[in-house]
Amino acid sequence: MRTGLKKYQKTTEIYFNEASPTITVATHNTALKKRLTAYAERWPDCCKLVEDDSSLGCMTFEVAKGRFCFRLTAPYSVERREAARRYAKENHCAGKLKNP
């Protein structure tokens, strides 16, 4: 979708506080919008679309606080990357990893 916004203007904003039972997610990210839309359709008690600003390509959702998370992962060590690379070569996984 062409919105006239530059890439750096297309943000994802996550708002929450300790008192509210919901988290507000406003995003331009197409993959995240699709995931949140599907989630809202399947579990409407846990997630709902509250605003769809089609002109800017932004959608805003409210998600129950216990249902949303983001994950921080530690960077892989050189040894771990090399072991994964060897495993992929030995098991012919290289193509599978790039195109799931």
Phi and psi restraints in degrees (value plus and minus 20) as a CYANA .aco file:
   2 ARG   PHI    -113.6   -73.6
   2 ARG   PSI     101.3   141.3
   3 THR   PHI    -132.8   -92.8
   3 THR   PSI     -29.9    10.1
   4 GLY   PHI      64.9   104.9
   4 GLY   PSI     -24.4    15.6
   5 LEU   PHI    -107.8   -67.8
   5 LEU   PSI     126.1   166.1
   6 LYS   PHI     -97.9   -57.9
   6 LYS   PSI     139.2   179.2
   7 LYS   PHI     -77.3   -37.3
   7 LYS   PSI     -60.1   -20.1
   8 TYR   PHI     -90.5   -50.5
   8 TYR   PSI     -34.9     5.1
   9 GLN   PHI    -107.1   -67.1
   9 GLN   PSI     -34.0     6.0
  10 LYS   PHI    -106.6   -66.6
  10 LYS   PSI      76.6   116.6
  11 THR   PHI    -126.6   -86.6
  11 THR   PSI     146.6   186.6
  12 THR   PHI    -142.8  -102.8
  12 THR   PSI     103.3   143.3
  13 GLU   PHI    -139.8   -99.8
  13 GLU   PSI     112.1   152.1
  14 ILE   PHI    -140.2  -100.2
  14 ILE   PSI      99.8   139.8
  15 TYR   PHI    -138.7   -98.7
  15 TYR   PSI     113.2   153.2
  16 PHE   PHI    -179.8  -139.8
  16 PHE   PSI     139.6   179.6
  17 ASN   PHI    -157.8  -117.8
  17 ASN   PSI     151.0   191.0
  18 GLU   PHI     -90.5   -50.5
  18 GLU   PSI     -44.6    -4.6
  19 ALA   PHI    -104.2   -64.2
  19 ALA   PSI     -53.1   -13.1
  20 SER   PHI    -100.6   -60.6
  20 SER   PSI     121.8   161.8
  21 PRO   PHI    -102.7   -62.7
  21 PRO   PSI     -21.2    18.8
  22 THR   PHI    -144.3  -104.3
  22 THR   PSI     140.5   180.5
  23 ILE   PHI    -135.9   -95.9
  23 ILE   PSI     115.2   155.2
  24 THR   PHI    -122.3   -82.3
  24 THR   PSI     107.3   147.3
  25 VAL   PHI    -140.6  -100.6
  25 VAL   PSI      97.0   137.0
  26 ALA   PHI    -133.7   -93.7
  26 ALA   PSI     103.6   143.6
  27 THR   PHI    -164.4  -124.4
  27 THR   PSI     130.1   170.1
  28 HIS   PHI    -121.9   -81.9
  28 HIS   PSI     -30.8     9.2
  29 ASN   PHI     -87.5   -47.5
  29 ASN   PSI      97.0   137.0
  30 THR   PHI     -80.8   -40.8
  30 THR   PSI     -65.1   -25.1
  31 ALA   PHI     -83.1   -43.1
  31 ALA   PSI     -62.4   -22.4
  32 LEU   PHI     -88.1   -48.1
  32 LEU   PSI     -58.3   -18.3
  33 LYS   PHI     -81.2   -41.2
  33 LYS   PSI     -62.3   -22.3
  34 LYS   PHI     -84.4   -44.4
  34 LYS   PSI     -62.6   -22.6
  35 ARG   PHI     -84.6   -44.6
  35 ARG   PSI     -64.3   -24.3
  36 LEU   PHI     -87.9   -47.9
  36 LEU   PSI     -57.3   -17.3
  37 THR   PHI     -83.3   -43.3
  37 THR   PSI     -66.4   -26.4
  38 ALA   PHI     -82.6   -42.6
  38 ALA   PSI     -61.3   -21.3
  39 TYR   PHI     -83.7   -43.7
  39 TYR   PSI     -63.2   -23.2
  40 ALA   PHI     -84.5   -44.5
  40 ALA   PSI     -55.5   -15.5
  41 GLU   PHI     -89.8   -49.8
  41 GLU   PSI     -57.1   -17.1
  42 ARG   PHI    -100.8   -60.8
  42 ARG   PSI     -58.2   -18.2
  43 TRP   PHI    -148.4  -108.4
  43 TRP   PSI      54.8    94.8
  44 PRO   PHI     -85.7   -45.7
  44 PRO   PSI     -40.1    -0.1
  45 ASP   PHI     -94.2   -54.2
  45 ASP   PSI     -42.5    -2.5
  46 CYS   PHI    -121.8   -81.8
  46 CYS   PSI     -40.1    -0.1
  47 CYS   PHI    -172.6  -132.6
  47 CYS   PSI     117.7   157.7
  48 LYS   PHI    -165.0  -125.0
  48 LYS   PSI     127.8   167.8
  49 LEU   PHI     -99.0   -59.0
  49 LEU   PSI     104.5   144.5
  50 VAL   PHI    -127.9   -87.9
  50 VAL   PSI     -41.5    -1.5
  51 GLU   PHI    -176.0  -136.0
  51 GLU   PSI     115.5   155.5
  52 ASP   PHI    -147.2  -107.2
  52 ASP   PSI      78.4   118.4
  53 ASP   PHI    -113.4   -73.4
  53 ASP   PSI      61.3   101.3
  54 SER   PHI     -81.2   -41.2
  54 SER   PSI     -50.6   -10.6
  55 SER   PHI     -85.3   -45.3
  55 SER   PSI     -50.0   -10.0
  56 LEU   PHI    -125.1   -85.1
  56 LEU   PSI     -27.5    12.5
  57 GLY   PHI      57.9    97.9
  57 GLY   PSI       0.0    40.0
  58 CYS   PHI    -125.7   -85.7
  58 CYS   PSI     120.3   160.3
  59 MET   PHI    -146.4  -106.4
  59 MET   PSI     122.9   162.9
  60 THR   PHI    -141.1  -101.1
  60 THR   PSI     111.4   151.4
  61 PHE   PHI    -144.3  -104.3
  61 PHE   PSI     132.2   172.2
  62 GLU   PHI    -132.0   -92.0
  62 GLU   PSI     108.3   148.3
  63 VAL   PHI    -142.7  -102.7
  63 VAL   PSI     117.0   157.0
  64 ALA   PHI     -78.3   -38.3
  64 ALA   PSI     116.9   156.9
  65 LYS   PHI     -77.0   -37.0
  65 LYS   PSI     -56.8   -16.8
  66 GLY   PHI     -95.5   -55.5
  66 GLY   PSI     -28.1    11.9
  67 ARG   PHI    -119.6   -79.6
  67 ARG   PSI     -31.3     8.7
  68 PHE   PHI    -132.1   -92.1
  68 PHE   PSI     118.1   158.1
  69 CYS   PHI    -171.3  -131.3
  69 CYS   PSI     139.5   179.5
  70 PHE   PHI    -152.6  -112.6
  70 PHE   PSI     132.7   172.7
  71 ARG   PHI    -139.7   -99.7
  71 ARG   PSI     113.5   153.5
  72 LEU   PHI    -123.0   -83.0
  72 LEU   PSI     111.3   151.3
  73 THR   PHI    -139.0   -99.0
  73 THR   PSI     123.4   163.4
  74 ALA   PHI     -92.3   -52.3
  74 ALA   PSI     126.6   166.6
  75 PRO   PHI     -85.7   -45.7
  75 PRO   PSI     126.2   166.2
  76 TYR   PHI     -92.7   -52.7
  76 TYR   PSI     121.4   161.4
  77 SER   PHI     -95.1   -55.1
  77 SER   PSI     143.0   183.0
  78 VAL   PHI     -78.7   -38.7
  78 VAL   PSI     -61.2   -21.2
  79 GLU   PHI     -82.9   -42.9
  79 GLU   PSI     -61.9   -21.9
  80 ARG   PHI     -88.1   -48.1
  80 ARG   PSI     -60.3   -20.3
  81 ARG   PHI     -82.8   -42.8
  81 ARG   PSI     -61.8   -21.8
  82 GLU   PHI     -85.5   -45.5
  82 GLU   PSI     -60.9   -20.9
  83 ALA   PHI     -83.7   -43.7
  83 ALA   PSI     -61.4   -21.4
  84 ALA   PHI     -85.4   -45.4
  84 ALA   PSI     -59.9   -19.9
  85 ARG   PHI     -83.1   -43.1
  85 ARG   PSI     -65.3   -25.3
  86 ARG   PHI     -82.3   -42.3
  86 ARG   PSI     -64.2   -24.2
  87 TYR   PHI     -79.9   -39.9
  87 TYR   PSI     -65.0   -25.0
  88 ALA   PHI     -83.2   -43.2
  88 ALA   PSI     -61.5   -21.5
  89 LYS   PHI     -85.6   -45.6
  89 LYS   PSI     -63.7   -23.7
  90 GLU   PHI     -86.9   -46.9
  90 GLU   PSI     -49.8    -9.8
  91 ASN   PHI    -127.4   -87.4
  91 ASN   PSI      -6.1    33.9
  92 HIS   PHI      31.3    71.3
  92 HIS   PSI      27.5    67.5
  93 CYS   PHI    -120.2   -80.2
  93 CYS   PSI     -26.1    13.9
  94 ALA   PHI     -76.5   -36.5
  94 ALA   PSI     -68.1   -28.1
  95 GLY   PHI     -87.0   -47.0
  95 GLY   PSI     -55.2   -15.2
  96 LYS   PHI     -87.4   -47.4
  96 LYS   PSI     -55.0   -15.0
  97 LEU   PHI     -90.5   -50.5
  97 LEU   PSI     -54.9   -14.9
  98 LYS   PHI     -98.3   -58.3
  98 LYS   PSI     -52.3   -12.3
  99 ASN   PHI    -146.8  -106.8
  99 ASN   PSI      62.0   102.0
